Amino acid sequence: NTCNHCGKEASLRCSACRQVSYCCQEHQQADWKRHKPACLYYRAKKANPGSLDEGIPKNEYVGTMRWSPDTKFLALPPFRKGMVPPLTGWSDFFSVRLEGAKEKDGRVVVEPPLLDGLSFPLTFLFALRELLRTGGADKAILSRKTILIGVLGASERAEQRLLRDTSYWDEVGHIMFPGSRVELWLVGPEVSADSPMRPQGESSGMAAGCMRGTTGDFLKKMEGRSPILVGFNTGLGSGDGPLRSSWLGDLRMVLERNLLMVLTCANDHTDLRAEREVIEKDLGAHYALFPRRSPFNAVTTTHLPGRQDDTWACANSIVYAIQGYEAGKALPPGGGGEREPGGARRRPIVAGGHRPDSYDIEELD
């Protein structure tokens, strides 16, 4: 066994998960921030065998909402012409989107994978709606004949899984851009492989593709176009040095091109505070949309035992948007550290918290 911190021969094991080794207690303590998500994952795996993805190396993070291969996603009914589901919360949304899919007693019962999966497109749509409502974005950006969207830091086990196994991404075309053609690209080094742009649901006006590569690769490929960008649960403020450097390089490219980018994070304590430090002080970015709670956060929540208030994590809990620099705050290109090779990689949330098998939608808001 080798030390998870320095790579030297190790004789100690993490007493909580028993999955990683260290050469000394000092290195175990130094590595805790990086190891904590994986530690929670392996402990959850022991308590709930079969619920989480098995294919995660022991020294790596486990991924934001990386579902087990056995996870089944509820199929949404066809999107009816003229349907306008409100973007105000789960109950309001499902009362329209799942109209006609009620149980005999008149309730609509949904399962966690549906909520966790839809949290990604619906949180993005909520942010766009808020940008329009507050004047944070030029309406012309959202009214083009062809809308180009880039999901940065995407992974095979999260965003790409939704593209492969569900129609949830189609909600973007249905709800926000019914009269436009939407091109959705999932971009990141954790995407399984490049795949060409392919049409999605017939009525959504969407096509989607995957690009294994960096933000720089994507922006170069889309030179001359102005994509709307989004990064889900990036871990920008996680305290992981290489991850932070990677995202800093990516975000500088985005800011220098004055592109609109939506970002989400997993909680309003450590993640949001640390991300604001990066956005405001390290980058000097302009908020097109100030941080706010998403009414479509995922329902899977994790926390350390007995510490629900200050260690909880839930995908897409907070959403905000940036575009360009604040006046006088633009930093020199490449300043503030070297960019990690390979592009932005996410800091994940463990998809292993306690949750019931299904929810009555009235319980969610």
Long-range contacts (C-beta under 8 A, 24 or more apart in sequence): 3-27, 4-31, 4-35, 4-59, 5-30, 5-31, 14-39, 16-43, 17-42, 17-43, 17-46, 18-42, 19-58, 20-58, 20-59, 33-238, 33-239, 33-240, 34-61, 34-239, 34-240, 37-61, 37-62, 37-347, 37-348, 37-349, 37-350, 38-62, 38-350, 40-302, 40-304, 40-350, 40-352, 41-350, 41-352, 43-352, 44-302, 44-350, 44-352, 44-353, 45-352, 48-352, 51-352, 52-351, 52-352, 53-157, 53-351, 61-346, 61-347, 61-348, 62-348, 62-350, 62-351, 63-155, 63-157, 63-158, 63-346, 63-348, 63-351, 64-155, 64-158, 64-232, 64-233, 64-266, 64-315, 64-346, 64-348, 64-349, 64-351, 65-116, 65-117, 65-119, 65-158, 65-233, 65-298, 65-300, 65-315, 65-349, 65-351, 66-155, 66-157, 66-158, 66-161, 66-348, 66-351, 67-113, 67-116, 67-157, 67-161, 67-351, 71-113, 72-113, 73-113, 73-114, 73-117, 73-162, 73-165, 73-166, 73-168, 74-110, 74-111, 74-113, 74-114, 75-166, 75-167, 76-166, 76-167, 76-168, 76-171, 77-101, 78-203, 79-170, 79-171, 79-174, 79-201, 79-203, 79-204, 81-203, 83-174, 84-175, 85-175, 87-122, 87-125, 87-126, 87-129, 87-175, 87-295, 87-296, 88-295, 89-295, 89-296, 89-364, 89-365, 90-115, 90-295, 90-296, 90-361, 90-364, 90-365, 91-361, 91-362, 91-364, 91-365, 92-365, 93-122, 93-296, 94-361, 95-361, 107-360, 107-361, 107-362, 108-360, 108-361, 109-358, 109-359, 109-360, 109-361, 110-358, 110-359, 110-361, 111-357, 111-358, 111-359, 112-299, 112-300, 112-355, 112-356, 112-357, 112-358, 112-359, 115-298, 115-299, 115-359, 115-364, 116-298, 116-299, 116-300, 116-315, 116-351, 117-162, 117-166, 117-168, 118-168, 118-171, 118-296, 119-294, 119-296, 119-297, 119-298, 119-299, 119-315, 119-316, 120-158, 120-159, 120-162, 120-168, 120-169, 120-232, 120-315, 120-316, 121-168, 121-169, 121-171, 121-172, 122-171, 122-296, 123-232, 123-264, 123-294, 123-296, 123-297, 123-316, 123-319, 124-172, 124-230, 124-262, 125-171, 125-172, 125-175, 125-176, 126-294, 126-295, 126-296, 126-319, 127-230, 127-262, 127-289, 127-294, 127-319, 127-320, 127-321, 128-176, 128-228, 128-262, 129-176, 130-289, 130-292, 131-260, 131-288, 131-289, 131-321, 134-289, 136-287, 136-288, 136-289, 136-321, 137-260, 137-288, 137-289, 137-321, 137-323, 141-226, 141-228, 141-260, 142-176, 142-177, 142-228, 143-180, 144-180, 145-180, 145-181, 146-180, 146-181, 146-182, 146-183, 147-177, 147-180, 147-181, 147-182, 147-183, 147-228, 148-183, 148-185, 148-222, 148-225, 148-226, 148-227, 148-228, 149-182, 149-183, 149-184, 149-185, 149-227, 149-228, 149-229, 149-230, 150-185, 150-187, 150-218, 150-222, 150-227, 150-228, 150-229, 150-230, 151-184, 151-185, 151-186, 151-187, 151-188, 151-229, 151-230, 151-231, 151-232, 152-187, 152-188, 152-215, 152-218, 152-229, 152-230, 152-231, 152-234, 152-250, 152-261, 152-344, 153-187, 153-188, 153-190, 153-231, 153-232, 153-234, 153-247, 153-343, 153-344, 153-345, 153-346, 154-186, 154-187, 154-188, 154-190, 154-191, 154-210, 154-232, 155-188, 155-190, 155-191, 155-346, 156-190, 156-191, 156-192, 157-190, 158-232, 159-186, 159-232, 160-186, 160-191, 160-192, 160-210, 163-208, 163-210, 167-200, 167-201, 169-200, 169-206, 169-208, 170-200, 170-201, 170-204, 170-206, 171-204, 172-204, 172-206, 173-200, 173-201, 173-204, 173-205, 173-206, 174-201, 174-203, 174-204, 177-205, 178-205, 179-205, 180-205, 181-205, 181-206, 181-207, 182-206, 182-207, 183-207, 183-208, 183-209, 184-208, 184-209, 185-209, 185-210, 185-211, 185-218, 185-227, 186-210, 186-211, 187-211, 187-213, 187-214, 187-215, 187-217, 187-218, 188-212, 188-213, 188-343, 188-344, 188-345, 188-346, 189-213, 189-214, 189-342, 189-343, 189-344, 189-345, 190-345, 190-346, 213-343, 214-250, 214-342, 214-343, 214-344, 215-249, 215-250, 215-253, 215-254, 215-343, 215-344, 216-249, 216-250, 216-253, 216-343, 217-343, 219-253, 219-254, 219-257, 226-259, 227-259, 228-259, 228-260, 228-261, 228-262, 229-254, 229-259, 229-260, 229-261, 229-262, 230-261, 230-262, 230-263, 230-264, 231-261, 231-262, 231-263, 231-264, 231-344, 232-264, 232-315, 232-316, 232-346, 233-264, 233-265, 233-266, 233-315, 233-316, 233-346, 233-347, 233-348, 233-349, 234-263, 234-264, 234-265, 234-344, 234-346, 234-347, 235-271, 235-346, 235-347, 235-348, 236-263, 236-265, 236-274, 236-275, 236-278, 236-279, 236-347, 237-265, 237-270, 237-271, 237-272, 237-273, 237-274, 237-275, 237-276, 237-277, 237-278, 238-271, 238-274, 238-347, 239-274, 240-347, 242-340, 243-340, 243-344, 243-345, 243-346, 243-347, 244-278, 244-337, 245-337, 245-338, 245-339, 245-340, 246-339, 246-340, 246-342, 246-343, 246-344, 246-345, 247-278, 247-344, 248-278, 248-282, 248-283, 248-336, 248-337, 248-339, 249-334, 249-338, 249-339, 249-340, 250-339, 250-343, 250-344, 251-283, 251-285, 251-322, 252-283, 252-331, 252-333, 252-334, 254-322, 255-283, 255-285, 255-322, 255-323, 255-324, 255-325, 255-330, 256-333, 258-323, 258-324, 259-323, 260-288, 260-321, 260-322, 260-323, 261-321, 261-322, 261-323, 262-289, 262-319, 262-320, 262-321, 263-319, 263-320, 263-321, 263-322, 264-294, 264-315, 264-316, 264-317, 264-318, 264-319, 265-317, 265-318, 266-313, 266-314, 266-315, 266-316, 266-317, 266-318, 266-349, 267-312, 267-313, 267-314, 267-317, 267-318, 268-293, 268-317, 268-318, 269-310, 269-312, 271-313, 271-318, 272-318, 279-322, 282-331, 282-336, 283-325, 283-331, 284-325, 284-326, 284-329, 284-330, 284-331, 285-322, 285-323, 285-324, 285-325, 285-326, 285-329, 286-322, 286-323, 286-324, 286-325, 286-326, 287-320, 287-321, 287-322, 288-321, 288-322, 288-323, 289-319, 289-320, 289-321, 290-320, 291-318, 291-319, 291-320, 292-318, 292-319, 292-320, 293-317, 293-318, 293-319, 294-318, 294-319, 295-365, 299-355, 299-359, 299-364, 300-351, 300-352, 300-353, 300-355, 301-353, 301-354, 301-355, 302-349, 302-350, 302-351, 302-352, 302-353, 303-353, 313-349, 313-350, 314-349, 315-349
